[in-house]
Amino acid sequence: MIVNTIYTPTMLVPDVAAIARQMTSGSQISMVIHRLRKLSLLSFIKVGINNVPFLLLLAKKDFATGVKLLCELEILASPAKQPMWILHNQMTDMAIALGNIHLVRFFFMLAQTYAFAPGILTYNPERCVQFLSNMRGIPENLVFFCPKTSASFEKFAKTTHLQIHFIEGKI
C-alpha cells in the first residue's frame, strides 16, 4: 500500500556525511568514542549492555555490527525520541548488493529495542523487496522509502500489504 509517511533527512541513520568527514581526520575507534561522549550515563550503560552479545563481531570488525553500533549511538544521542528512524540508502543498498541480511536484521533489532518504527530508504526497491522476501521477522510497521522506479513497481505498491512511500526530488 502506498503511504504518506513523514520523511526528513534527520531521520536517516547512520549519518553517512558526518562519518565521511570524521574518517578523514581520525580512526574508526575515535569516531565511536566521539559519539559515546555525547551520550548520557544511562544511554552509555544501555549501549554497553546491548552490545555485549556483539563484542566478538565488533572485534572482528564485522560491517553489519559496526553499522548497528553507529545507528544505535546516533539514536541514543538524539535530543528527542523519534517515532521513526530510517536506515540510510547507502547502507540498505550495500546490504542488498553484498547479500548482508544481518545489517537489516540488526536495524530491526534496534527498532524493537528502542521502540521506533523502522524505515528503509533504497534506490533499488524491487531488489530490496526481493532481498527481504526470504527474511523472517520483518516488522509490520516497516516503511519502504524509495523513488518511483517503474510502472510495474508502482502497481505492486498499490496492491501489496507492504507500506511504501514514494519520495520525489533530491534525497
C-alpha positions as CSV (number, residue, x, y, z in Angstrom):
1,M,0.0,0.0,0.0
2,I,1.2,3.5,-0.7
3,V,1.5,5.5,2.4
4,N,2.2,9.2,3.1
5,T,4.6,9.0,6.0
6,I,6.7,12.0,7.1
7,Y,10.2,11.8,5.9
8,T,13.0,14.2,6.8
9,P,16.8,13.7,6.3
10,T,17.3,13.9,10.1
11,M,15.6,10.6,10.4
12,L,18.4,8.8,8.5
13,V,20.9,6.7,10.4
14,P,23.8,6.5,10.3
15,D,24.8,10.0,9.3
16,V,26.9,9.0,6.4
17,A,28.1,12.5,5.6
18,A,29.3,13.0,9.2
19,I,31.1,9.6,9.2
20,A,32.9,10.5,5.9
21,R,34.1,13.8,7.4
22,Q,35.3,12.2,10.6
23,M,37.0,9.3,8.8
24,T,39.3,11.8,7.0
25,S,40.6,13.2,10.3
26,G,40.6,10.2,12.6
27,S,40.1,6.5,13.0
28,Q,37.0,4.3,13.4
29,I,37.7,4.0,17.1
30,S,37.9,7.8,17.6
31,M,34.7,8.2,15.7
32,V,32.9,5.8,18.1
33,I,34.5,7.4,21.1
34,H,33.4,10.8,19.9
35,R,29.8,9.5,19.7
36,L,29.9,7.8,23.0
37,R,30.9,11.1,24.7
38,K,27.7,12.6,23.5
39,L,25.6,10.1,25.5
40,S,24.1,10.4,28.9
41,L,25.3,8.0,31.6
42,L,22.1,5.9,31.2
43,S,22.4,5.7,27.4
44,F,26.1,4.8,27.8
45,I,25.1,1.9,30.0
46,K,22.4,0.8,27.6
47,V,24.9,0.7,24.7
48,G,27.3,-1.3,26.8
49,I,24.7,-3.8,27.9
50,N,23.0,-4.1,24.5
51,N,26.3,-4.7,22.7
52,V,27.8,-7.4,25.0
53,P,26.5,-10.2,22.6
54,F,28.1,-8.3,19.7
55,L,31.6,-7.9,21.2
56,L,33.2,-10.7,19.2
57,L,31.7,-9.4,15.9
58,L,32.9,-5.9,16.8
59,A,36.4,-7.2,17.5
60,K,36.3,-8.9,14.1
61,K,35.3,-5.6,12.5
62,D,32.1,-7.0,11.2
63,F,30.5,-4.4,8.9
64,A,26.9,-5.0,9.9
65,T,27.7,-4.9,13.6
66,G,29.6,-1.6,13.1
67,V,26.7,-0.1,11.3
68,K,24.4,-1.3,14.1
69,L,26.6,0.4,16.7
70,L,26.8,3.7,14.7
71,C,23.0,3.7,14.3
72,E,22.4,2.9,18.0
73,L,24.8,5.7,19.1
74,E,23.0,8.3,16.9
75,I,19.6,7.1,18.0
76,L,20.6,7.4,21.7
77,A,22.3,10.8,21.2
78,S,19.2,12.3,19.5
79,P,17.8,15.1,21.7
80,A,14.2,13.9,21.2
81,K,12.8,10.4,20.9
82,Q,11.6,10.0,17.3
83,P,8.8,7.7,16.3
84,M,10.7,6.5,13.2
85,W,14.3,6.1,12.2
86,I,15.2,5.2,8.6
87,L,18.2,3.1,7.5
88,H,20.3,5.2,5.1
89,N,20.1,4.2,1.5
90,Q,23.8,3.7,1.2
91,M,23.6,1.1,4.0
92,T,20.5,-0.5,2.6
93,D,21.7,-0.7,-1.0
94,M,25.1,-2.0,0.1
95,A,23.4,-4.7,2.2
96,I,21.4,-5.7,-0.9
97,A,24.5,-5.7,-3.1
98,L,26.5,-7.8,-0.7
99,G,23.7,-10.1,0.4
100,N,24.2,-9.0,4.0
101,I,20.9,-9.7,5.7
102,H,22.4,-9.2,9.1
103,L,22.7,-5.4,8.6
104,V,19.0,-5.1,8.1
105,R,18.2,-7.6,10.8
106,F,20.3,-5.7,13.3
107,F,18.5,-2.5,12.4
108,F,15.1,-4.2,13.0
109,M,16.5,-5.3,16.4
110,L,17.3,-1.7,17.2
111,A,13.7,-0.7,16.3
112,Q,12.4,-3.3,18.7
113,T,14.8,-2.4,21.5
114,Y,14.2,1.3,21.3
115,A,10.5,1.2,20.3
116,F,10.6,3.1,17.0
117,A,9.0,2.3,13.6
118,P,11.8,1.2,11.2
119,G,12.1,2.7,7.7
120,I,14.3,1.6,4.9
121,L,15.5,4.1,2.2
122,T,16.5,2.5,-1.0
123,Y,17.1,3.4,-4.7
124,N,16.5,-0.3,-5.6
125,P,13.0,-1.0,-4.3
126,E,12.4,-4.1,-6.5
127,R,15.7,-5.7,-5.3
128,C,15.1,-4.6,-1.7
129,V,11.7,-6.3,-1.6
130,Q,13.2,-9.4,-3.2
131,F,16.1,-9.3,-0.8
132,L,13.8,-9.1,2.3
133,S,11.3,-11.7,0.9
134,N,13.4,-14.5,2.3
135,M,13.8,-12.9,5.7
136,R,11.6,-13.8,8.7
137,G,10.6,-11.3,11.3
138,I,10.1,-8.2,9.2
139,P,8.3,-5.6,11.3
140,E,4.7,-5.0,10.4
141,N,5.3,-1.3,10.7
142,L,8.2,-1.2,8.3
143,V,8.0,1.6,5.7
144,F,10.0,1.5,2.4
145,F,11.1,4.9,1.2
146,C,12.0,4.8,-2.5
147,P,11.6,6.7,-5.7
148,K,9.1,5.5,-8.4
149,T,11.3,3.3,-10.5
150,S,8.8,1.7,-12.8
151,A,5.1,1.5,-13.5
152,S,5.1,-2.2,-12.5
153,F,6.5,-1.4,-9.1
154,E,4.0,1.4,-8.6
155,K,1.2,-1.1,-9.4
156,F,2.8,-3.5,-6.9
157,A,2.9,-0.8,-4.3
158,K,-0.8,-0.2,-4.6
159,T,-1.7,-3.8,-4.1
160,T,0.8,-5.1,-1.6
161,H,0.5,-5.2,2.2
162,L,3.9,-3.5,2.5
163,Q,4.0,0.1,3.3
164,I,5.7,2.1,0.6
165,H,6.3,5.8,0.5
166,F,7.4,7.2,-2.9
167,I,9.9,10.1,-2.5
168,E,10.3,12.8,-5.1
169,G,13.1,15.1,-5.8
170,K,16.6,15.1,-4.2
171,I,17.1,13.0,-1.1
